């Protein structure tokens, strides 16, 4: 990268590397980790929490007036109403990490008035640093990234993510899978959406789609893709994907073909949540800690992100 890095990007890189060091140390003794289930198949470890704490400390030391949205602690840190919002996933791919499967990462994005302007995704197992500043390109370490040049979906390798939490609609996903799979060269599911988006930016995947994701899973990756010349949106091709809990991304021609296939499946998460409303009413009787988890996971609107955060 020939030009000097933006100071806020530099701070994000420092935070990501600090978290990565914590994760790498812990990976040597995974069996000793304390693991808590937030819900069925949704795990958090003491490493997620230690990494998140280190990231927040690094960011707020440099920028005490900024807001924070983090996977484990929500918006409890930082200046709540700042135009600058750091969106953090301290360990994306926790289930992989717990099992010693080396596909996980640290994801940090900075949005300003709802637009993502800085992004870092760090893969500590490979020491790969993906980074982007708005208008200045996307990079892997010192190499400029470009999305793939493939035009035909039939030649394309596509990344995805399977539903895995209790209440996820697996049948609907299987219909999506059956729709996309015959049209492409292969489907892959390593288990870290933040890394998957980086692989699209790097041209290793030609496209990607998933439902049920949160802003911290996709904010950093979304900027990497657009800065690498790719497109990202919801299943109908609109730019408010951070709110829709559905995302499709890819090289421009592949993206267009995926949108055509996936448009019939748009808003399925919203419909599922509407169907699950009676269950949500029951959750109101749950203990406070459980209610808090429901609130954080089920209301993307509470993130404070605008309707137009992604280009």
C-alpha positions as CSV (number, residue, x, y, z in Angstrom):
1,X,0.0,0.0,0.0
2,X,1.9,3.0,-1.3
3,X,-0.2,5.8,0.3
4,X,-0.2,6.5,4.0
5,X,-3.0,4.8,6.0
6,X,-5.9,6.8,7.4
7,X,-5.2,7.3,11.1
8,X,-8.6,5.8,12.1
9,X,-7.7,2.7,9.9
10,X,-4.3,2.5,11.6
11,X,-6.1,2.5,15.0
12,X,-8.4,-0.3,13.8
13,X,-5.5,-2.4,12.6
14,X,-3.8,-2.0,16.0
15,X,-7.0,-3.1,17.7
16,X,-7.5,-6.1,15.4
17,X,-3.9,-7.3,15.8
18,X,-4.2,-7.0,19.6
19,X,-7.4,-9.1,19.5
20,X,-5.7,-11.5,17.1
21,X,-2.8,-12.1,19.6
22,X,-5.3,-12.9,22.3
23,X,-7.2,-15.3,20.1
24,X,-4.0,-17.1,18.9
25,X,-2.7,-17.6,22.5
26,X,-6.1,-19.1,23.5
27,X,-6.2,-21.3,20.4
28,X,-3.2,-23.3,21.9
29,X,-5.4,-24.5,24.7
30,X,-8.9,-24.5,23.3
31,X,-9.9,-27.4,25.7
32,X,-9.4,-25.1,28.7
33,X,-11.8,-22.4,27.5
34,X,-14.9,-21.5,29.3
35,X,-17.7,-21.7,26.7
36,X,-21.3,-20.3,27.3
37,X,-24.3,-21.0,25.0
38,X,-26.1,-17.7,24.3
39,X,-28.8,-19.9,22.7
40,X,-28.8,-23.2,20.8
41,X,-25.6,-23.4,18.7
42,X,-24.8,-19.8,19.4
43,X,-21.6,-19.7,21.6
44,X,-19.5,-17.2,23.4
45,X,-16.2,-17.8,25.0
46,X,-14.0,-15.8,27.4
47,X,-11.8,-15.2,24.4
48,X,-14.6,-13.4,22.5
49,X,-15.1,-11.2,25.6
50,X,-11.3,-10.5,26.2
51,X,-10.8,-9.7,22.5
52,X,-13.7,-7.4,22.5
53,X,-12.5,-5.6,25.6
54,X,-9.1,-5.1,24.1
55,X,-10.5,-3.7,20.8
56,X,-12.8,-1.3,22.6
57,X,-10.0,-0.1,24.9
58,X,-7.7,0.6,21.9
59,X,-10.4,2.4,19.9
60,X,-11.7,4.5,22.8
61,X,-8.2,5.4,24.0
62,X,-7.6,7.0,20.6
63,X,-11.2,8.3,20.0
64,X,-13.0,8.6,23.3
65,X,-15.9,10.6,21.7
66,X,-16.9,7.8,19.3
67,X,-19.8,5.3,19.7
68,X,-19.4,1.5,19.9
69,X,-21.6,-1.3,18.6
70,X,-20.1,-4.7,19.6
71,X,-21.4,-8.2,19.4
72,X,-21.0,-9.1,23.0
73,X,-21.5,-5.8,24.8
74,X,-23.9,-4.0,22.4
75,X,-23.7,-0.2,22.9
76,X,-22.7,-0.1,26.5
77,X,-19.4,1.6,25.7
78,X,-18.4,4.8,24.1
79,X,-20.3,8.1,23.4
80,X,-23.8,6.8,22.4
81,X,-24.9,9.5,20.0
82,X,-21.6,10.2,18.1
83,X,-21.8,10.3,14.3
84,X,-18.8,7.9,14.4
85,X,-19.8,4.3,15.2
86,X,-17.3,1.4,15.5
87,X,-19.0,-1.9,14.6
88,X,-17.1,-4.8,16.1
89,X,-17.1,-8.6,15.9
90,X,-14.2,-9.7,18.2
91,X,-14.3,-13.3,17.0
92,X,-16.4,-14.2,13.9
93,X,-16.5,-18.0,13.7
94,X,-16.6,-18.8,17.4
95,X,-17.9,-22.3,16.7
96,X,-15.0,-23.0,14.4
97,X,-12.6,-21.6,17.0
98,X,-14.0,-23.9,19.7
99,X,-13.4,-26.9,17.5
100,X,-9.9,-25.9,16.3
101,X,-11.1,-25.4,12.7
102,X,-9.0,-22.5,11.4
103,X,-11.7,-20.2,9.8
104,X,-12.4,-17.3,12.1
105,X,-11.4,-13.6,12.3
106,X,-11.7,-10.2,13.9
107,X,-13.9,-7.7,12.2
108,X,-13.9,-3.9,12.8
109,X,-15.6,-1.3,10.8
110,X,-16.1,2.5,11.3
111,X,-19.2,4.1,10.0
112,X,-19.7,7.9,9.8
113,X,-23.4,9.0,9.7
114,X,-24.4,5.5,8.6
115,X,-21.8,5.0,5.9
116,X,-18.9,2.6,6.4
117,X,-15.7,4.5,5.9
118,X,-12.9,2.2,7.4
119,X,-12.7,-1.6,7.6
120,X,-10.3,-4.2,8.9
121,X,-10.8,-7.9,9.0
122,X,-7.9,-9.9,10.5
123,X,-7.4,-13.6,10.1
124,X,-5.1,-14.5,13.0
125,X,-4.5,-18.1,11.8
126,X,-2.9,-16.9,8.5
127,X,-1.8,-13.5,9.7
128,X,-3.9,-12.0,6.8
129,X,-5.0,-8.4,7.2
130,X,-7.8,-7.3,4.9
131,X,-8.3,-3.5,5.0
132,X,-10.1,-0.7,3.2
133,X,-10.7,3.1,3.5
134,X,-13.6,4.6,1.5
135,X,-12.4,5.8,-1.9
136,X,-8.8,4.4,-1.4
137,X,-9.2,0.7,-2.4
138,X,-9.1,-2.6,-0.6
139,X,-6.0,-4.5,0.3
140,X,-4.8,-7.8,1.7
141,X,-1.6,-7.0,3.5
142,X,0.1,-4.9,0.9
143,X,-1.6,-6.3,-2.2
144,X,-4.5,-4.4,-3.9
145,X,-7.6,-6.5,-4.1
146,X,-10.0,-6.8,-7.1
147,X,-13.1,-9.0,-7.3
148,X,-13.0,-11.8,-9.8
149,X,-13.5,-11.3,-13.5
150,X,-15.9,-14.2,-14.0
151,X,-19.1,-13.3,-15.8
152,X,-20.9,-16.6,-15.9
153,X,-22.6,-18.0,-12.8
154,X,-22.0,-21.5,-14.2
155,X,-18.3,-21.0,-13.7
156,X,-18.6,-19.3,-10.3
157,X,-17.6,-20.5,-6.8
158,X,-20.2,-19.1,-4.3
159,X,-19.9,-18.8,-0.6
160,X,-22.9,-19.2,1.7
161,X,-23.9,-19.8,5.3
162,X,-26.4,-22.3,6.7
163,X,-29.0,-21.5,9.3
164,X,-27.9,-23.0,12.6
165,X,-29.7,-21.2,15.4
166,X,-32.9,-22.5,17.1
167,X,-35.9,-21.0,15.2
168,X,-34.0,-20.5,11.9
169,X,-36.0,-21.7,9.0
170,X,-33.9,-24.5,7.4
171,X,-36.6,-25.5,4.9
172,X,-36.6,-22.0,3.4
173,X,-32.8,-22.0,3.2
174,X,-32.9,-25.5,1.5
175,X,-35.1,-24.0,-1.2
176,X,-32.5,-21.2,-1.8
177,X,-29.8,-23.8,-1.9
178,X,-31.7,-25.9,-4.4
179,X,-32.2,-22.7,-6.5
180,X,-28.6,-21.6,-6.5
181,X,-26.6,-24.9,-6.5
182,X,-27.5,-26.1,-10.0
183,X,-26.5,-22.8,-11.5
184,X,-22.9,-22.4,-10.1
185,X,-19.7,-24.4,-10.1
186,X,-19.7,-25.0,-6.3
187,X,-21.0,-23.8,-3.0
188,X,-18.8,-23.4,0.1
189,X,-19.6,-22.8,3.8
190,X,-16.5,-22.3,6.0
191,X,-18.5,-20.6,8.8
192,X,-17.3,-17.0,9.1
193,X,-19.3,-14.5,7.1
194,X,-16.8,-11.7,7.7
195,X,-14.1,-13.8,6.1
196,X,-16.5,-14.9,3.3
197,X,-17.0,-11.3,2.3
198,X,-13.2,-10.8,2.2
199,X,-12.9,-13.8,-0.1
200,X,-15.3,-12.1,-2.5
201,X,-13.2,-8.9,-2.4
202,X,-10.1,-11.0,-3.0
203,X,-11.7,-12.8,-6.0
204,X,-11.4,-16.2,-4.3
205,X,-15.2,-16.5,-4.3
206,X,-17.2,-15.0,-7.2
207,X,-20.2,-14.4,-5.0
208,X,-21.8,-14.9,-1.5
209,X,-25.2,-15.0,0.0
210,X,-26.6,-15.6,3.5
211,X,-29.6,-14.7,5.7
212,X,-29.8,-13.9,9.4
213,X,-26.6,-11.9,9.7
214,X,-26.1,-8.9,12.0
215,X,-24.4,-5.6,11.2
216,X,-21.1,-6.7,12.9
217,X,-20.9,-9.7,10.7
218,X,-21.0,-7.7,7.4
219,X,-20.1,-4.0,8.0
220,X,-16.3,-4.3,7.4
221,X,-16.7,-6.9,4.6
222,X,-19.2,-4.7,2.7
223,X,-16.6,-1.9,2.3
224,X,-13.9,-4.3,1.3
225,X,-16.1,-5.6,-1.5
226,X,-17.2,-2.2,-2.9
227,X,-13.6,-0.9,-2.7
228,X,-12.5,-4.0,-4.6
229,X,-15.0,-3.3,-7.4
230,X,-17.8,-5.6,-6.3
231,X,-21.4,-5.1,-5.4
232,X,-23.3,-5.9,-2.2
233,X,-27.0,-5.6,-1.3
234,X,-30.1,-7.4,-0.1
235,X,-31.8,-10.1,-2.2
236,X,-33.6,-7.6,-4.4
237,X,-30.3,-5.6,-5.0
238,X,-31.0,-2.7,-2.7
239,X,-28.3,-1.1,-0.5
240,X,-30.0,-1.4,2.9
241,X,-28.8,-5.0,3.5
242,X,-27.5,-4.3,7.0
243,X,-31.2,-4.0,8.1
244,X,-32.7,-6.8,6.1
245,X,-30.8,-9.7,7.6
246,X,-30.1,-11.0,4.1
247,X,-27.0,-10.2,2.0
248,X,-25.8,-11.1,-1.5
249,X,-22.4,-9.9,-2.8
250,X,-20.2,-10.6,-5.8
251,X,-18.4,-9.5,-8.9
252,X,-20.8,-7.3,-10.8
253,X,-22.1,-9.8,-13.4
254,X,-22.3,-12.7,-10.8
255,X,-24.1,-10.4,-8.3
256,X,-26.7,-9.6,-10.9
257,X,-27.4,-13.3,-11.6
258,X,-27.5,-14.1,-7.9
259,X,-30.0,-11.3,-7.3
260,X,-32.3,-12.7,-10.0
261,X,-32.2,-16.1,-8.3
262,X,-32.6,-14.9,-4.8
263,X,-35.2,-12.1,-5.2
264,X,-38.1,-14.6,-4.6
265,X,-36.6,-15.3,-1.1
266,X,-36.3,-11.7,0.0
267,X,-37.5,-10.7,3.5
268,X,-37.8,-14.3,4.7
269,X,-36.3,-13.5,8.0
270,X,-38.8,-10.7,8.6
271,X,-41.7,-13.2,7.8
272,X,-40.2,-15.8,10.1
273,X,-39.9,-13.3,12.9
274,X,-43.6,-12.3,12.4
275,X,-44.6,-16.0,12.5
276,X,-42.5,-16.3,15.7
277,X,-44.2,-13.4,17.4
278,X,-46.2,-15.6,19.9
279,X,-42.9,-17.2,20.9
280,X,-41.4,-13.7,21.4
281,X,-44.3,-12.8,23.8
282,X,-43.4,-15.9,25.9
283,X,-39.8,-14.7,25.9
284,X,-40.9,-11.6,27.8
285,X,-41.3,-13.9,30.8
286,X,-37.7,-15.1,30.6
287,X,-35.1,-14.0,33.1
288,X,-33.6,-10.5,32.4
289,X,-30.3,-11.8,31.0
290,X,-32.2,-13.9,28.4
291,X,-34.4,-11.0,27.6
292,X,-31.4,-8.8,26.9
293,X,-30.0,-11.4,24.4
294,X,-33.4,-11.5,22.6
295,X,-33.4,-7.7,22.4
296,X,-29.8,-7.5,21.0
297,X,-30.3,-10.2,18.4
298,X,-33.8,-9.5,17.2
299,X,-33.9,-5.7,16.7
300,X,-31.4,-4.5,14.2
301,X,-33.0,-1.1,14.4
302,X,-31.5,-0.6,17.8
303,X,-28.0,-0.5,16.3
304,X,-28.5,3.2,15.5
305,X,-27.4,2.7,11.9
306,X,-29.2,4.7,9.3
307,X,-31.2,3.1,6.4
308,X,-28.4,4.0,3.9
309,X,-25.2,2.8,5.5
310,X,-23.9,0.8,2.5
311,X,-23.0,2.0,-0.9
